[in-house]
Amino acid sequence: MSQEEDDGRYDAPPLPPVVILAVVGLLCGFATIALVWLSERSCERFRDTTNCGALGLPLLVLIVAITMVLGGLALSRLAMPNPRVVAFLGVAFMLIVVLAFLTENLSSPWTLAVVPVLTAITFLVANLVARLLERADA
């Protein structure tokens, strides 16, 4: 690796990749919850309701994109293989599960614990899928 490629990349701590993936997944889950909460508070302030109306879907897409980018950056800085693919799949899998099974319970306080743990699990699954895709390409 050249010096230019090495700049901006941190050596991975002496932790197993599974722990790194789970921690980054947890952080992405908390980031998602925080961004959703901030968007609801913004809609409440400007529209006097937590329902964002027509802005809801674009805000959700923006939140998902930001979370994917943050996850990819964190994984790449920690020298994990396939960081962007893992972040994309991890957040996408989490979103699929939330929309399929947890939509009715999103206002519950349990969401603060369930979504980050779910995101950590989906990051682990995404890593497995990325490794399988990499082997299929070889």
N, C-alpha and C positions, 0 to 999 in steps of 0.2 A: 504494500500500500504506500503510495507516495505521500509526501508531507502535506500536499494540498488536500488530498482525500482524507487525511488523518485529522486535519483541523476541524473543529466543531464536533468531533466524535469522542465520546468518553469511553474509556475501557470499561467493560462490564464488570460489576463487582463480583467477588467470588461467591456468587449465588448460582444455584441451578437455574437453567432457563425456565423451568416450570414456575419457579417463584417469581422471576422477573415478569413473565407473561401474566401471572395472576395479579401482581401488584399494579402493573400498567392497566390491566383490565379493570381493577377496582377503581383506580384513579379516573379512567374514562367513564365509568359508571357514575361516579360522583360528579364529574364534569357535566355529564348529560343532565343529571337531576338539577344541578345548579343553573345551567343554561335554560332549562325549561321553567324553573322557578322565576328566574329573572325575566323571561319573556312574558310569563303570566303577570308578574308585578308591573311590567311596562304597559301591557294591555289594560290592566286594571287602572293604572294611573291616567292613561290617555283616553280610554274608552269607558271607564267606570264599570268594567266587567272583566273577569279573567278570561272570557271567551274572546279570542283574537279575531274571530270571524274569517274573512277572506285572507287575512295575513297568517292564519294558523299553519297552513300547509307550507308556505315558503319559510316560515320561521322554523318549523320542524326539519325541513330539508337543510337549512343553514346550520342548525344545531347538530345534525348528524354529520354534516361535512366537517364542521369544526372539530368534533370529537374524533373523527377518523384521522384528520391531519395531526391533531395533538398526539393520538396514539401512535401513529406512524413515526412522528418525530422522536417520541420517547423511546420507541423500540430501536430506531436507527441509531440514536445516540448511545444506546446501551449495547450496540453491536450485535443485535439479534438478526438472524437470517430472515429474509422476506418481510421486512417491517411494514411496508405499506399494504401488502396483501393481507397480512395477519390483522392489521388494524381495520382494514376495510371489511374483511369477513367477520371479524369479532364484533364490530359495531352493527353490521347488517344482521348477523344471527341474533344478537340481543334485541334489535328492533323487531324482527319477525316474531320472536317469542313474546315480547311485550304486547305487540299488536294482536297476536293470536289469543293469548291467554290472560293478560293482565289489564286490558283496557278498562274494564269496569272498576278496578281497584286502584287506579293510579293516584287517587287523592288520599289513600290510606297512608298512615305513618310508616307502615311496613315497607312501603316503596323505597324509603331511604336505605333499607338494608337489602332488600331483594334485588333491586336493579344493579347495584355495584357487584354483588356476589354473582348474579347472573352474567354480568359482563365479564367478570374474571373467568368464569367457566367457558363462555363463548370464545374468549381469546385463546384459551387452551385448545378448544376444538378447532378454531381457525388455524392454529399452528399445525395441528395434525393434518388438516386439509391441505395447507400450503406445502407441507413436506410431501404428502402424497402426490400433489400436482407436480412438484419438482421432480420426483422420481419418475412420474409418467412421461415427462418431457425428455428425460435422459435416455 
